[in-house]
Amino acid sequence: MSATSQPAMAQRVAVPGLPTGSSPVAVAVNPLTNQIYVANQSQNSVTVIDGATNNTTTISPVAAPSAVAVNPVTNQIYVVNQGSTTITVIDGATNATSTITVGLTPVAVAVDAVTNTIYVSSDNNTVTVINGATNTPTATIPVGAGANAIAVNPVTNMIYVANQGSNNVTVINGATNTASATVTVGATPAAIAANPVTNTVYVANQDSTVTVINGSTNATASVASGALSRAIAVNPVTNTIYVANQNAGTVTVINGAMNTPSATVTVATQPVALAIDPVSNRIYVADFSSTNGMVTVIDGGTNAATNLAVGSDPADLAVNPVTNKVYVGNVVSGNVYVIDGATNGTTTVLAEGYQSAVGVNPATDFFYVTDVNANAVTAINGATNGVTNIPVGTSPGALAVNPATDTIYVANQNSNNVTVINGATNTVSATVALGANGIKPVAIAENVLTNKIYVANATSNTVTIIDGATNGTTTLSAGTEPSAIAVNVVTDKIYVANELQNTLTIIDGATNNTTLVGTGPSPRAVAVNSFTNKIYVANYSGASITVVDGVTGSSLNIPVENQPVALAIDETSNKVYVANQGSNSVSVIDGASNQVTASFTVGTGPAAVAFNGVTNKVYVANSDGTVTVIDGSANSTSTLTVGSFADAVAVNRATNEIAVASGSSSSVTLVTEQNVQTIPLAATITPLSGNQVIGTATPPTFTFTASSTYAPNAPQIENVFYRADTWRGPWLAAAPAGGNTFTGQTATLGVGPHILFAYAGDAQVAPANGLSSPVIGKITAYYFNVVPVQTSTALVSSLNPSPAGTSVTLTATVTTTGTQTPTGTVTFVDGSTTIGAGTLSASGATTAVATLSISNLAPGLHSLTAVYGGDSNSGESVSGGLSQTVEAQNTTTLLGANPNPGFQGGTITFTATVSGAVAGTPTGTVNFLNGTSVIGHGTLNGSGVATYTDTSVSQTQGTYSITAVYLGDPLNITSTSTALSVTVGAPSFVVSATPSSVTVTAGSTASYIVSVTPEGNFTSAVTLTCPSIASADSNVGLPASATCTFNPVSVTPGTTILTSTCTIVTSSTAGLFVSPASQFRRTRPVYVLGGWLTGLALLTALMVDTLRKRKLGIFQRYAMGVLLMAALGLSLSSCHKAATAPPTTATTGTFSLTFTGTAGSTTSTTTVSIVINAPSS
């Protein structure tokens, strides 16, 4: 493996134009508060910029402000009011103002931070000396004509005033406030600067020279510069002086050791102001041009120059060496441009295999990268870029780093184990097998406070918990395909995203109990804001983020762009950054409102995102081989080129170094945001015992030691300034503790990992003139943990053993090893089931109790524990198990019978339900009795139910008294049901038919299955009959056009259900009745013949009567008989035809059919329906 460095990326404009007032002509920075002050000359105001947010505040009125200076130590800002005879003093803490009267038309101001003295030069050829403690003038010193610039040497307490009208410099003794000398310099001196380390003063003259004054002797030398030298600044770290030559468009670089020009750098057209960042050794030059407003950035090491376009006519600029930001005031455009001084130089470390994950130990400055194909982890020394290859398991993917123990855990996907690496030696110390329940570990996270490691196993749907102290394991069930994991160290809750189940498993780190919360589709990433206790889940297929409230478990979804795949949290600003792989963007969510407030376009296929809370930068690794850098303060982006397919990124907040793993190129790119120079001023932080703070009740106190190697004259060390976790916001000044030792107390810090930053400040911490920026020491970092105060929990019972149903009071006593009484909640657990909770109340200085009264514990032995969840200061603890015995409980037995009444020869099923008086499910046997005789028994199932199917009492008709007797078990007392009266009747049967309805077309056939179900043992034959004929005005009965038959017509069921098929045949044409109409058709000739025979009999009778009476003629009587016989025959035939005439078409509609079963006097019916539709034409 090897490492190659790439050229640093040029600085860039981060904020193109913060609005200020008209004509911003002067800019000054307070690096301790990160506040920037801009004097707006034409608007008579001062704009205050918050460097952390870029928000602005306007302070007015002031009178034509032309210069501004800051004392960072006192946080006082001094504004020269050129339009009056005053200066305005701004209190940096409140922005309150006051004025101090000085000379006529004040021009320049300088601050001596050592003596807290302010010097103001005026056009009436005086310098007013002001006591910074009282803000009162203490002296007025005559100087030369046109005093327009001041420089202070805080080491010698000498003040130098450039007099433009008299071509000289007045030297003032700060101890006596008297002019001690006048030094002749070049023509029209325009600017002055002092190097306190060498005790040399440099004066830029408009005759193209620089006068060098020896501070000890006031002897001078002249150094050639460019045309119209307008500004000058000193870098005391490199002992280099830079002179801006307005008419020449150049900067002259002077070697301070030789006092000779070493280079001339071409810049923009009219350089009028410059400022130096000694930390990064960059020089920023303002070009006063309305058409091509530029700032030239000069690399102090190579003198290479880069131009950045800014606003119109930039006239002044200042550097914040802490945040590496440059603020440029543009007179004509009336705004301030913010330049990000980050160079983001890169170093590429070549490795083997495919890099898939990267982690960092900020305490040791080591990066760790998994090589999935090489089955190895590459350890990279962030300070030297040296690499070590560590063999691990098969297909290592995810890894986790515990800085507190300097241990690295590597999840090996295909060997189903975790490799444990000792970070001190970068060797494998153990291999932890995950077993049959730990298949395909794909994600891993650690809780640095509990020293537990959590491994998500995708194939086995589990989470393995590794004890970091013993490497022992515990396995818990998760959802389907757990793929991401995150830990909230404050609440000791672990969150596991289950990609194929669309859920989030929440693990309680104290008890290992789990709960489940729904998410959007395909949750693929999870992150925690421990400040707000909110959990964010990226739903890859749902284009949304699920937000879970860590307290209530409630959730909501926030729409984002396509395929959100990675998350990063800015806990300080409560922002969430979401990398959207499918839309090549990053969404920014405001955690307070749960709204997307911004979206940034990034490279192709963003795969990972990391946030640096120190500098407020976001780094997005893109599959196209780039990293997009988002400035969280400026809301702007820049792009770095790294290896192809960048898919993992990590930030070392202690060094501001970023590591990017690029799988396809088998490389890791290390990005250095700022190339920090070796500065002769340093601060060291004394480590804490165990590198930890115990508890949050008392803010931690740290000890700092400052040192300086400036030579030959080391400026006096003034203080050490410190800040926890970020460079944003105000830095605190430590208190002197003797010599160069200082102590400082941070604000209250929450439990979890922290980084303390500190730097030393000497007499150069306040700019000695309006053209130079403050000089600070190198910022050092110290990693430590804030851990909760240890607690212990004890659990007792008010009654043990306890009768079932009796109220028992459980009391948990929580004791702390600290000085603050524990607060919060105790959860009471029975086995793994939560049975209640209680709120702690103080019972002593270091103890508190919580109680729970419970009366529904089931009989038996219970293992009870009390779980204290901790508070902001006290750690969680779990009591030992309390064995609570609950004695046997009374029971109740209920009895039912089916059927009741029953039928002779059948069966009756008896059901007994046994329930406990308190809780739990009784077990054992139930006897069923007829009177006093046991007829059978049954065993209780898991629901406390026993059944018995009887074939004894049901064989004889009669009424019986049945009871159920529960025989009890060790935890449940015997009980007897109330007697149940059961009647057994004669056997019977029930007729039923399926289906309940049939739809046919006229001319089709419909079939029904008619079942005869015996009740008891029914041994008689059951005859089945068809429904009757429907009347003319009713649809109840068989349609006249249909036939109905059963097959078989009769069944004898006994104890078995028998069936018969009923067939209905419909007709689509005119026809006669089938039954009984068909009988009429068959007997019609008989009726006709009968009619004729009747007529003939009447005729014979008439003839006999005629012969007897002889009243009519034979022929007449015979004819009457024939007519009578014919009429009778015709009458009978006519009547038959009227009763059996068929309809002209088939009958259609819905008909209700009743099938009847008959056996002696016993009948049963069932009704179905038939729907007959007309045939289609």
Secondary structure as the mmCIF struct_conf table of DSSP 4:
data_model
#
loop_
_struct_conf.conf_type_id
_struct_conf.id
_struct_conf.beg_label_comp_id
_struct_conf.beg_label_asym_id
_struct_conf.beg_label_seq_id
_struct_conf.end_label_comp_id
_struct_conf.end_label_asym_id
_struct_conf.end_label_seq_id
STRN STRN1 ALA A 3 GLN A 6
HELX_LH_PP_P HELX_LH_PP_P1 PRO A 7 GLN A 11
STRN STRN2 ARG A 12 PRO A 19
BEND BEND1 SER A 22 SER A 22
STRN STRN3 PRO A 24 ASN A 30
TURN_TY1_P TURN_TY1_P1 PRO A 31 ASN A 34
STRN STRN4 GLN A 35 ASN A 40
TURN_TY1_P TURN_TY1_P2 GLN A 41 ASN A 44
STRN STRN5 SER A 45 ASP A 50
TURN_TY1_P TURN_TY1_P3 GLY A 51 THR A 53
STRN STRN6 THR A 56 ILE A 59
BEND BEND2 ALA A 63 ALA A 64
STRN STRN7 PRO A 65 ASN A 71
TURN_TY1_P TURN_TY1_P4 PRO A 72 ASN A 75
STRN STRN8 GLN A 76 ASN A 81
TURN_TY1_P TURN_TY1_P5 GLN A 82 THR A 85
STRN STRN9 THR A 86 ASP A 91
TURN_TY1_P TURN_TY1_P6 GLY A 92 THR A 94
STRN STRN10 THR A 97 THR A 101
BEND BEND3 GLY A 103 THR A 105
STRN STRN11 PRO A 106 ASP A 112
TURN_TY1_P TURN_TY1_P7 ALA A 113 ASN A 116
STRN STRN12 THR A 117 SER A 122
TURN_TY1_P TURN_TY1_P8 ASP A 123 ASN A 125
STRN STRN13 THR A 126 ASN A 131
TURN_TY1_P TURN_TY1_P9 GLY A 132 ASN A 135
STRN STRN14 THR A 136 PRO A 142
TURN_TY1_P TURN_TY1_P10 ALA A 145 GLY A 146
STRN STRN15 ALA A 147 ASN A 153
TURN_TY1_P TURN_TY1_P11 PRO A 154 ASN A 157
STRN STRN16 MET A 158 ASN A 163
TURN_TY1_P TURN_TY1_P12 GLN A 164 ASN A 167
STRN STRN17 ASN A 168 ASN A 173
TURN_TY1_P TURN_TY1_P13 GLY A 174 ASN A 177
STRN STRN18 THR A 178 THR A 184
BEND BEND4 GLY A 186 THR A 188
STRN STRN19 PRO A 189 ASN A 195
TURN_TY1_P TURN_TY1_P14 PRO A 196 ASN A 199
STRN STRN20 THR A 200 ASN A 205
TURN_TY1_P TURN_TY1_P15 GLN A 206 SER A 208
STRN STRN21 THR A 209 ASN A 214
TURN_TY1_P TURN_TY1_P16 GLY A 215 THR A 217
STRN STRN22 THR A 220 ALA A 224
BEND BEND5 ALA A 227 LEU A 228
STRN STRN23 SER A 229 ASN A 235
TURN_TY1_P TURN_TY1_P17 PRO A 236 ASN A 239
STRN STRN24 THR A 240 ASN A 245
TURN_TY1_P TURN_TY1_P18 GLN A 246 GLY A 249
STRN STRN25 THR A 250 ASN A 255
TURN_TY1_P TURN_TY1_P19 GLY A 256 ASN A 259
STRN STRN26 THR A 260 THR A 266
BEND BEND6 THR A 269 THR A 269
STRN STRN27 PRO A 271 ASP A 277
TURN_TY1_P TURN_TY1_P20 PRO A 278 ASN A 281
STRN STRN28 ARG A 282 ASP A 287
BEND BEND7 SER A 290 ASN A 292
STRN STRN29 MET A 294 ASP A 299
TURN_TY1_P TURN_TY1_P21 GLY A 300 THR A 302
STRN STRN30 ALA A 305 ALA A 309
BEND BEND8 GLY A 311 ASP A 313
STRN STRN31 PRO A 314 ASN A 320
TURN_TY1_P TURN_TY1_P22 PRO A 321 ASN A 324
STRN STRN32 LYS A 325 ASN A 330
TURN_TY1_P TURN_TY1_P23 VAL A 331 GLY A 334
STRN STRN33 ASN A 335 ASP A 340
STRN STRN34 GLY A 345 LEU A 350
BEND BEND9 GLU A 352 GLY A 353
STRN STRN35 GLN A 355 ASN A 361
TURN_TY1_P TURN_TY1_P24 PRO A 362 ASP A 365
STRN STRN36 PHE A 366 ASP A 371
TURN_TY1_P TURN_TY1_P25 VAL A 372 ASN A 375
STRN STRN37 ALA A 376 ASN A 381
TURN_TY1_P TURN_TY1_P26 GLY A 382 THR A 384
STRN STRN38 VAL A 387 PRO A 391
BEND BEND10 GLY A 393 SER A 395
STRN STRN39 PRO A 396 ASN A 402
TURN_TY1_P TURN_TY1_P27 PRO A 403 ASP A 406
STRN STRN40 THR A 407 ASN A 412
TURN_TY1_P TURN_TY1_P28 GLN A 413 ASN A 416
STRN STRN41 ASN A 417 ASN A 422
TURN_TY1_P TURN_TY1_P29 GLY A 423 ASN A 426
STRN STRN42 THR A 427 ALA A 433
TURN_TY1_P TURN_TY1_P30 ALA A 436 ASN A 437
BEND BEND11 LYS A 440 LYS A 440
STRN STRN43 PRO A 441 ASN A 447
TURN_TY1_P TURN_TY1_P31 VAL A 448 ASN A 451
STRN STRN44 LYS A 452 ASN A 457
TURN_TY1_P TURN_TY1_P32 ALA A 458 ASN A 461
STRN STRN45 THR A 462 ASP A 467
TURN_TY1_P TURN_TY1_P33 GLY A 468 THR A 470
STRN STRN46 THR A 473 SER A 477
BEND BEND12 GLY A 479 GLU A 481
STRN STRN47 PRO A 482 ASN A 488
TURN_TY1_P TURN_TY1_P34 VAL A 489 ASP A 492
STRN STRN48 LYS A 493 ASN A 498
TURN_TY1_P TURN_TY1_P35 GLU A 499 ASN A 502
STRN STRN49 THR A 503 ASP A 508
TURN_TY1_P TURN_TY1_P36 GLY A 509 THR A 511
STRN STRN50 THR A 514 GLY A 518
BEND BEND13 GLY A 520 SER A 522
STRN STRN51 PRO A 523 ASN A 529
TURN_TY1_P TURN_TY1_P37 SER A 530 ASN A 533
STRN STRN52 LYS A 534 ASN A 539
TURN_TY1_P TURN_TY1_P38 TYR A 540 ALA A 543
STRN STRN53 SER A 544 ASP A 549
TURN_TY1_P TURN_TY1_P39 GLY A 550 THR A 552
STRN STRN54 SER A 555 PRO A 559
BEND BEND14 GLU A 561 ASN A 562
STRN STRN55 PRO A 564 ASP A 570
TURN_TY1_P TURN_TY1_P40 GLU A 571 ASN A 574
STRN STRN56 LYS A 575 ASN A 580
TURN_TY1_P TURN_TY1_P41 GLN A 581 ASN A 584
STRN STRN57 SER A 585 ASP A 590
TURN_TY1_P TURN_TY1_P42 GLY A 591 ASN A 594
STRN STRN58 GLN A 595 THR A 601
BEND BEND15 GLY A 603 GLY A 605
STRN STRN59 PRO A 606 ASN A 612
TURN_TY1_P TURN_TY1_P43 GLY A 613 ASN A 616
STRN STRN60 LYS A 617 ASN A 622
TURN_TY1_P TURN_TY1_P44 SER A 623 GLY A 625
STRN STRN61 THR A 626 ASP A 631
TURN_TY1_P TURN_TY1_P45 GLY A 632 ASN A 635
STRN STRN62 SER A 636 THR A 641
BEND BEND16 GLY A 643 PHE A 645
STRN STRN63 ALA A 646 ASN A 652
TURN_TY1_P TURN_TY1_P46 ARG A 653 ASN A 656
STRN STRN64 GLU A 657 SER A 662
TURN_TY1_P TURN_TY1_P47 GLY A 663 SER A 666
STRN STRN65 SER A 667 THR A 672
BEND BEND17 GLU A 673 GLU A 673
HELX_LH_PP_P HELX_LH_PP_P2 VAL A 676 THR A 678
BEND BEND18 PRO A 680 PRO A 680
STRN STRN66 LEU A 681 ILE A 685
HELX_LH_PP_P HELX_LH_PP_P3 THR A 686 LEU A 688
HELX_RH_3T_P HELX_RH_3T_P1 SER A 689 ASN A 691
STRN STRN67 GLN A 692 ILE A 694
BEND BEND19 THR A 696 THR A 698
STRN STRN68 THR A 701 SER A 708
BEND BEND20 PRO A 712 ASN A 713
HELX_LH_PP_P HELX_LH_PP_P4 ALA A 714 GLN A 716
STRN STRN69 ILE A 717 ALA A 724
BEND BEND21 ASP A 725 ASP A 725
BEND BEND22 TRP A 727 GLY A 729
HELX_LH_PP_P HELX_LH_PP_P5 PRO A 730 TRP A 731
STRN STRN70 LEU A 732 ALA A 733
HELX_LH_PP_P HELX_LH_PP_P6 ALA A 734 ALA A 734
STRN STRN71 ALA A 735 PRO A 736
BEND BEND23 GLY A 738 GLY A 738
TURN_TY1_P TURN_TY1_P48 GLY A 739 ASN A 740
STRN STRN72 THR A 741 GLN A 745
BEND BEND24 VAL A 751 VAL A 751
STRN STRN73 GLY A 752 ASP A 762
HELX_RH_3T_P HELX_RH_3T_P2 ALA A 763 VAL A 765
BEND BEND25 ALA A 766 ALA A 766
BEND BEND26 ALA A 768 ASN A 769
TURN_TY1_P TURN_TY1_P49 GLY A 770 LEU A 771
HELX_LH_PP_P HELX_LH_PP_P7 GLY A 777 ILE A 779
STRN STRN74 THR A 780 VAL A 787
HELX_LH_PP_P HELX_LH_PP_P8 PRO A 788 PRO A 788
STRN STRN75 VAL A 789 VAL A 789
HELX_LH_PP_P HELX_LH_PP_P9 GLN A 790 GLN A 790
STRN STRN76 THR A 791 SER A 797
BEND BEND27 SER A 798 PRO A 801
STRN STRN77 SER A 802 SER A 802
TURN_TY1_P TURN_TY1_P50 ALA A 804 GLY A 805
STRN STRN78 VAL A 808 THR A 816
BEND BEND28 THR A 817 GLN A 820
BEND BEND29 GLY A 824 GLY A 824
STRN STRN79 THR A 825 ASP A 830
TURN_TY1_P TURN_TY1_P51 GLY A 831 SER A 832
STRN STRN80 THR A 833 THR A 839
STRN STRN81 SER A 841 ALA A 842
BEND BEND30 GLY A 844 THR A 846
STRN STRN82 THR A 847 ILE A 854
HELX_LH_PP_P HELX_LH_PP_P10 LEU A 857 ALA A 858
BEND BEND31 PRO A 859 PRO A 859
STRN STRN83 GLY A 860 TYR A 868
BEND BEND32 SER A 872 ASN A 873
STRN STRN84 SER A 874 SER A 874
HELX_LH_PP_P HELX_LH_PP_P11 GLY A 875 GLU A 876
STRN STRN85 SER A 877 VAL A 878
HELX_LH_PP_P HELX_LH_PP_P12 SER A 879 GLY A 881
STRN STRN86 LEU A 882 VAL A 886
STRN STRN87 GLN A 889 GLN A 889
STRN STRN88 THR A 891 ASN A 898
BEND BEND33 PRO A 899 PRO A 901
STRN STRN89 GLY A 902 PHE A 903
TURN_TY1_P TURN_TY1_P52 GLN A 904 GLY A 905
BEND BEND34 GLY A 906 GLY A 906
STRN STRN90 ILE A 908 GLY A 916
BEND BEND35 ALA A 917 GLY A 920
BEND BEND36 GLY A 924 GLY A 924
STRN STRN91 THR A 925 ASN A 930
TURN_TY1_P TURN_TY1_P53 GLY A 931 THR A 932
STRN STRN92 SER A 933 THR A 939
TURN_TY1_P TURN_TY1_P54 GLY A 942 SER A 943
BEND BEND37 GLY A 944 GLY A 944
STRN STRN93 VAL A 945 ASP A 950
BEND BEND38 THR A 951 SER A 952
HELX_RH_3T_P HELX_RH_3T_P3 VAL A 953 GLN A 955
BEND BEND39 THR A 956 THR A 956
STRN STRN94 GLY A 958 TYR A 966
STRN STRN95 ASP A 969 ASP A 969
TURN_TY1_P TURN_TY1_P55 PRO A 970 LEU A 971
STRN STRN96 ASN A 972 ASN A 972
STRN STRN97 SER A 975 THR A 976
HELX_LH_PP_P HELX_LH_PP_P13 SER A 977 ALA A 979
STRN STRN98 LEU A 980 GLY A 985
STRN STRN99 SER A 988 THR A 994
BEND BEND40 SER A 996 SER A 996
STRN STRN100 SER A 997 THR A 1001
TURN_TY1_P TURN_TY1_P56 ALA A 1002 GLY A 1003
STRN STRN101 THR A 1005 GLU A 1015
BEND BEND41 GLY A 1016 GLY A 1016
STRN STRN102 PHE A 1018 PHE A 1018
BEND BEND42 SER A 1020 SER A 1020
STRN STRN103 VAL A 1022 THR A 1025
HELX_LH_PP_P HELX_LH_PP_P14 CYS A 1026 SER A 1028
STRN STRN104 ILE A 1029 ILE A 1029
HELX_LH_PP_P HELX_LH_PP_P15 ALA A 1030 SER A 1031
TURN_TY1_P TURN_TY1_P57 ALA A 1032 ASP A 1033
STRN STRN105 VAL A 1036 VAL A 1036
BEND BEND43 GLY A 1037 GLY A 1037
STRN STRN106 LEU A 1038 LEU A 1038
TURN_TY1_P TURN_TY1_P58 ALA A 1040 SER A 1041
STRN STRN107 THR A 1043 ASN A 1047
BEND BEND44 PRO A 1048 VAL A 1049
STRN STRN108 SER A 1050 VAL A 1051
STRN STRN109 GLY A 1054 GLY A 1054
TURN_TY1_P TURN_TY1_P59 THR A 1055 THR A 1055
BEND BEND45 THR A 1056 THR A 1056
STRN STRN110 LEU A 1058 VAL A 1065
BEND BEND46 SER A 1068 THR A 1069
BEND BEND47 VAL A 1074 VAL A 1074
TURN_TY1_P TURN_TY1_P60 SER A 1075 PRO A 1076
HELX_RH_AL_P HELX_RH_AL_P1 ALA A 1077 LYS A 1109
BEND BEND48 LEU A 1112 LEU A 1112
HELX_RH_AL_P HELX_RH_AL_P2 ILE A 1114 ALA A 1139
BEND BEND49 THR A 1140 THR A 1140
HELX_LH_PP_P HELX_LH_PP_P16 ALA A 1141 PRO A 1143
BEND BEND50 THR A 1144 THR A 1145
STRN STRN111 GLY A 1149 ALA A 1159
TURN_TY1_P TURN_TY1_P61 GLY A 1160 SER A 1161
STRN STRN112 THR A 1162 ASN A 1173
HELX_LH_PP_P HELX_LH_PP_P17 ALA A 1174 SER A 1176
#
